[in-house]
């Protein structure tokens, strides 16, 4: 009886020890799997960035930002002599900023107003229709939006390829992201803030402008930056709307260039391969700079 009693007292301890060892093994295995999957996830980004920096850094200089793209003969002569390709992408940089700024001016007010309407009228049939159309529009291929910009602006407004047509196409692409991010951000604002403002007799439009939008500023800014980051690298809509230009053009009614268009042109010319890497590195750096600026703005507002 004593031996049986001793065995009964010891066996649970042994079983507990076995479970503890098994639990530690499972925890370490799970941790290893998470680390491995994390490395696999970030490895493409690291490889892409390292490739862009190694291949594109050589072409980065003052001329790269101040001069227009060279022609094939200039690039061929530079490669034959072992020099860097002369010229730069100044026409693409100015065109990109022009097109994106106009697209933002069009899309941001409309997107925020529409998002506020969807937030204030969640169950109405018209709001549900707009919400569904916004979700559908988000999945439309960019080249289709380029065709829309061509039909609406190129043919009927400017009677030719123009920066305005490209801005309209990109603005349509930006709208769904801004609308949905605005609606979801507004939902995260505590309801009692709006009720307190209404109890103080603040008019409805001032509640939206002075209370709701400032309270959700960080979320709104994030959605806007995501929309801008999405359209910065778009090429297909601009091929059908702005066409491109070998000169710096700030006239919205005339054809203009953009960095994605220049990358496409460089890709079709074997002598311009080096400029592809440097132009892509510039786009990546621009998107990174926008995100850093946004985080600084959000951090300052939170303080």
Secondary structure by P-SEA (a helix, b strand, c coil): caaaaaaaacaaaaaaaaaaaaaaaaaaaaaaaaaaaaaaaaaaaaaaaaaaaaaccccccccccccccccaaaaaaaaaaccccccccaaaaaaaaaaaaaaaaacaaaaaaaaaaaaaccccaaaaaaaaaaaaaaaccaaaaaaaaaacccccccccccaaaaaaaaaaaaaaaaaaaaaaaaaaccaaaaaaaaaacccaaaaaaccccccaaaaaaaaaaaaaaaacccccccccccccccccccccccccccaaaaaaaaaacccaaaaaaaaaaaaaaaaaaaaaaaaaaaaaaac
